[in-house]
């Protein structure tokens, strides 16, 4: 390569940061070789699920105590105030290690930027530092039995009584709610306003009287999701994020952050790496069709990662999303369908024939198949995301809505 064609040298500050990150990870993180490459995060045993959650929290505290949590967050809230490149470098270095913060990191990615953008100074100082350290862990309390895809139709009520809201209602599909001590909650605060304009966004203590969490057992035997019942729960008015009755804006920001997180690769194991390993195990690595599909899986993974990186960098700098977050969610969902199909085509019956508890590879293949369905629902169904893309990005006519301008209390409900 000619001198003029050489890649530009990395800036000295980034070289130093990379070396610092590598030294920290080598001293504190679990080596990748000690982590099970075929691990499936989904525990039928409740004690194992809790132990995994606590392990993720312990790693988040290690990050925070050593200055590696919230790299781009302002220093006054516990971060380091660095630019977006710091997160990218740390994520790349983390790939070689098995330690991660799991669900705790995901909930931080949803709520943290929302509080930074819309929270009061008191809320930022109160909630962001313990969030970074996982002293307080957060669950999302949005969906309801009658308000999933149509989230704005939610019915959980909040009535102001002095300096508190009194909350009554039910939420469902709440990930890790049985382990979290805090929640971010959407409530119906003005039933006389149209459904999108009568919602408020609250921060709730999950140990409050009147909060009941009931785990839901899934097809794989784990109880990751929950239903949450709220009966006369009192929430300080000071925990209102954004304007009263203006919670749809913060909610959409959380959902956009969630779509961005789902699309990013972070520092976790790449599915394409596992698919390549799977092809070798079943002696399919020279099959031209399998090779073609492996390349497709790898390419889609890279595209998803680049989209997530671009989205996060712009959001951290306070700019508008560079593209509709729904695009990322739809692309990632379609990619997960492809990896599930590819895993089963490589492994064949051996991957789907009721593997025993010690058949790690068979369990992983089955999880790939199951997850192709869960990801199409979690974070907003594919159907809703495609509607959003058509209306917001392509300028297509909106679907007819008879309830747009009528009070929520007058909207027919099942």
WODACOR-V171406 format. One line per field, one symbol per residue. psi: psi as a letter, one per 20 degrees, with the letter a starting at -180 (. if undefined). A space follows every 50 residues. Layout:
BEGIN
psi = ???
END
This chain:
BEGIN
psi = pqhiiqqqqqqhhhgggghgggggghhhqpqhhipoijponoohphhhgg hgghgghhhhhggghjkjqlhiqqhijiaikrrhhgggghgghihiqipr jchghghhhghghghhhiqrhggghghgghghjkhpqpqpmfqrhjmehm hijqipqoppnckqqoppaprrlopkhiiqjqqpppqoiniiqqhijkqq oqpqoijqpipppoqpprhjirlhrrqppookpppphijppbqpjkihgh ghgghghghgghiqibjapphhghhggghghjljijphgggghggggggh ggggghgggggggghhjjrqpirphhggggggghhhgghgggghhghbhh iimmqrhjnhghhgghhhgghhghhigpjpqhgghhggggghhikqqqqp pijgjqqhiippq.
END
